[in-house]
Amino acid sequence: MRHLNRLFALCVLALAGCSRGAPHVVVYTSVDEIYARDVFEAFTRETGVRVKAVFDTEEAKTLGLVNRIVAERASPQADVFWNGECSRTAQLKAIGALEPYAPASAKDIAAEWRDADGAWTGFGARARVIVYNTKRVAEPPKTIAELAGPEWRGRIAMANPLFGTTAAHMVALGEEEAVKLAAALKANGLRLVGGNSHVRDLVARGDCDAGITDTDDVWIGKQRGDPIEMVFPADGTLVIPNSAALVKGAPNAARGRAFLDWLLRRETEEMLAKGPSRQMPVRGDALPAARLRIDWSRVAASEELFRRLRSVLEL
């Protein structure tokens, strides 16, 4: 394995030397800088190729970078799009903004986590979970549906379901089930907030007893000492992998492919798993067994569902 990694690094260095100026690759990413920087720095140490990173904000929910890639289609500036989820990546594929590429390093990633046409590859996943305050809750809910029960009235939180991973969660549930759940939670005094980290913070402070968020937010809270724990919903857990893709017309396409080869290795997944967000490798058996299945291309094309959610939740 070490021999292969050294060979890979030498190939990238040779490739980099073919271009003028300091070798670099441009990566647009919605992944939080605190997590992505370690990956970029490791890549540069191993290959000598610098990563010029462009980050998104939590409030933009990936949409800012997607719009930028769309706006730049006539003259692309990014080589790679590394997204913290898949739906917006699928949207870029649908409009022809991505170049199919199947990294050899990702051959052992199951088809469930890859685009069928090779437009993007999934890796390093988070999951949608129930977070609860351990000082206030003796018996946490085992399912999302339980949060509509009277014992949780006025004590639950969720991020806006029109955006981000919460939107994907609603789509995965199916339109009728999602609208039914939203209506029940609304009637039970649901507190809607701007993002998943806000849900965690409300629960950690005791302003709410429980909420729906992502595993990485819970891990970060636990590491800073928050009195919180999480439950993987028994009625189905949505697993959300990162996705990585080559931008069509990338100015440094060869180095973009080399970066994807490196990013999608087993070793990078293991690195992310050991990091603060503890992302779960899609390789192996780290993922919850009771998973919700989703066609990621449906998330960006669920206008009717989101219209109904706006109505039910009075957004």
ZIZIGI-V673214 format. One record per residue. PSI is psi in whole degrees, -180 to 180 (999 if undefined). OMEGA is omega in whole degrees, 0 to 359 (none if undefined). Layout:
psi/omega
PSI/OMEGA
PSI/OMEGA
This chain:
psi/omega
-44/179
-39/178
-43/180
-40/180
-41/178
-41/178
-42/178
-46/181
-42/180
-38/178
-42/180
-40/179
-41/177
-41/178
-44/181
-36/183
-13/180
-15/182
158/180
154/178
-178/180
126/181
134/180
164/173
139/182
121/182
120/170
129/182
139/175
-3/180
139/181
138/184
-36/182
-28/178
-42/187
-33/184
-42/180
-40/179
-46/180
-43/181
-37/177
-41/178
-45/181
-40/178
-40/185
-28/189
-21/185
0/180
126/182
143/176
120/170
106/187
139/172
119/186
156/173
175/177
159/179
-37/182
-33/181
-19/177
42/177
-22/188
-33/181
-46/180
-37/177
-47/179
-36/179
-44/177
-41/178
-45/181
-27/183
10/187
-34/179
-24/180
76/186
141/178
-24/181
148/173
-40/185
143/171
116/176
108/186
142/178
-1/175
-166/188
-24/191
-44/180
-30/174
-41/176
-35/178
-42/178
-38/176
-42/185
-30/181
7/176
26/183
0/181
149/178
120/180
136/177
131/180
95/182
137/178
-29/181
-15/183
13/182
-26/180
10/173
128/185
154/182
-28/179
-28/186
13/180
146/173
138/185
-27/181
7/177
15/182
-30/178
160/179
136/180
150/180
168/173
84/191
156/166
172/178
154/175
125/186
167/171
124/175
141/180
157/180
119/185
-20/179
-20/184
-17/187
117/178
-38/180
97/182
156/177
147/179
-17/181
159/175
-39/183
-31/180
-24/181
-13/176
1/180
156/185
-27/181
-14/180
9/185
126/178
9/186
22/184
152/181
152/177
149/176
158/179
121/185
6/178
-7/186
162/168
-151/184
-24/177
-38/176
-44/178
-38/179
-44/180
-42/180
-41/181
-32/180
-24/187
147/189
-52/184
-43/180
-39/180
-44/179
-41/177
-45/180
-45/180
-43/180
-42/181
-41/179
-40/177
-46/179
-22/181
15/175
32/179
137/175
115/180
134/182
178/188
-24/183
169/183
-35/178
-30/177
-38/176
-50/179
-44/183
-38/177
-43/180
-41/181
-36/180
-16/184
7/175
-29/172
154/179
-32/185
163/178
178/179
124/184
-163/180
155/183
-38/183
-37/178
-39/179
-45/181
-42/179
-43/178
-43/180
-38/181
-26/178
4/174
12/178
143/179
68/184
156/171
174/181
158/178
130/171
115/188
129/181
-19/179
17/176
125/179
128/177
124/177
130/187
103/180
157/162
160/172
146/180
140/185
155/174
129/180
134/179
131/182
18/182
132/182
-25/178
57/189
-40/182
-43/178
-29/174
-43/178
-41/179
-38/178
-42/178
-40/176
-42/182
-46/184
-36/188
14/174
158/174
-38/182
-35/179
-40/175
-42/179
-36/177
-45/179
-35/180
-30/180
-9/182
-180/184
-32/183
-10/178
51/179
141/187
126/176
140/175
-17/171
149/176
-156/188
31/183
-15/186
149/178
143/184
-40/183
84/186
144/169
140/178
146/183
141/169
108/188
-24/179
-18/181
-21/187
-48/181
-9/182
33/183
48/184
-41/183
-41/176
-48/183
-32/175
-44/180
-37/178
-41/177
-42/181
-48/183
-40/184
0/179
49/180
999/none
